[in-house]
Amino acid sequence: MKKLLLILLAVVCSTLSDARPLHVVAAYPYIGDLVDRIGGRNVRVFLLARGDYNPHVIVPRPSFIAHIRNADLLIISGAQLEIGWMPPLLRQANNPAVQPGEPGFLDLSRFVTLIDVPTSVSREHGDVHPEGNPHYYLDPENIPLLARAIKEKLSQLDSYNASYYEGRYNDFTTLWQQRVITWEAKMKKLEHMRVVEYHKNYDYLLRRYKLIIAGTVEPLPGIPPTSKHVEHLEALLATNPARFILQDVYNPDDATRHLSEKLGMRLVVLPHDVGSVKEANGIVALFDEIVRRLTQ
């Protein structure tokens, strides 16, 4: 009898051990929010970047290495958005489970169609991403695809709770599609309007809602604006105006403010990630705030 009780106790302890939450490391806040929405009580998420950071340039910290070393799952945005800072972290963490190609690694860019894929890559073209524009998550139609990829990965790593993840994914996508209808109705009035953006953060968003990209304040991706380029852009916009100038929260706004004041165009500061502005406290709120700022 005593032996049987010991065996039962060992089984219970093993089950409780296996039931611990998955330790998920997410490159960016929008990923972390999606993981929380799908994973619920069965995940613990650690974010590598803050929402108001430049997503291309993240300064690694020792805590990043420790969390990746102990992670069950590492999720990146991909399309080489993290190419400047993630590889050293992976090497130093030395966690075989979360290396590219392993079950504990998820690159979300593999589940969407990227735009602006260059035919050739050269530093002459600026900070061009060889796989295409990496800001795909700002197309609201891509979010359910990312949520599905996360749901399937969590189910793969924790098959016991697969039905739980499925249910939370279904609840989220139902809510999301309701919001998409609202956003489309509000953005309809902006169709075919010309806009200028500082960096090519919002190309997916603008294409989704049929706005025309009239130019970028950066002469090339990742290259700060020169006075010559700003003067050239100013001349173009003087004869063929744009409705908005879009500015992100992390790049300098001197040039966009100059153009806005000189040409009388509305300057709109748009969030690019969860937490980039206080109103964007989740993935739904992020798009709510983007649409509100564009349509107010």
Phi, psi and omega in degrees: 000315180297321180295320179297319179296322178295321179295315179297320179296320179296320179296316180298314180298320178296319180296317179296323179295317181292338185274004180298151179299147174290135176271107184250128174255124182246135182294321187226159183299324180298326178291315180300321180294318177296319179297317178298319182293324181272319187276332178053229185291347186265007179228152168233121189251135172242128181265138177272325182245153171268157184294334181266006177281157166290116186295342179280336189230095178248129180274115182296148176236157178304327180296331178299315182297316181298318181291320178294324179299327183257007186283146168272334185210132173243125180242125178243162176286319175084200187054031178065021175296326181263011190299333183279348186219341183283317183306316178297325178296317179297319180295315184287327179292325176053048177253103183301333186291336186245020175282152177309133181094348180266160183301333183270018180235132180226120176255107187291338181295342181286353186250008180227168175263119182275147177253170177057041176284119185287150176278337175211156182239126179209148177297341176296338181264009180086200182275070183274136178269121186301331183272351181123177181297123186273004184265035185297336184288354176269009165264114184299337179287343179276340185298315177300328178294320179290319179298320180294318179298320178293317178301316182291325179290317178299320179293326178293317182281336184221071186296334180301327182256020184302319181293327176296314179295321179298317181295317180291324175297316179297319178297317181294314183293328175297312177299317184297314182295328175295318179291323179302318178300317179295315181296318180298319180296319181288324183279349183305322184290347181264359182306135175071009173281146180272138178223154173245142176234151179292302179241165185277040178296323197252016182302317181295317179298314183294320178294321180301320184258015171062039170268154184260126179276110184272346180162172176235146179290325170291132177294327176217154182305126178082359180257122181301149182294138174262159178299324179296316180293319179298319178297319179296316179295321179299318180295318179296317183285337178294327180264337181221079191296159173248159182281320184228157162242122184262129181236134174278178187271349189247343178270154177300145184249014182302311184291320181292323178292321177300311181295319180299314182288322183290322187253357178070029178262145183287128176268123181241118175272118184251137171290151180241351183204163173301129179087000180287334168225159187296330181290335184271067186268013176188171185295323177291315180296329178301310181286327173304314184287323176300311182295319180299316182292327180283329188255355183291000000 
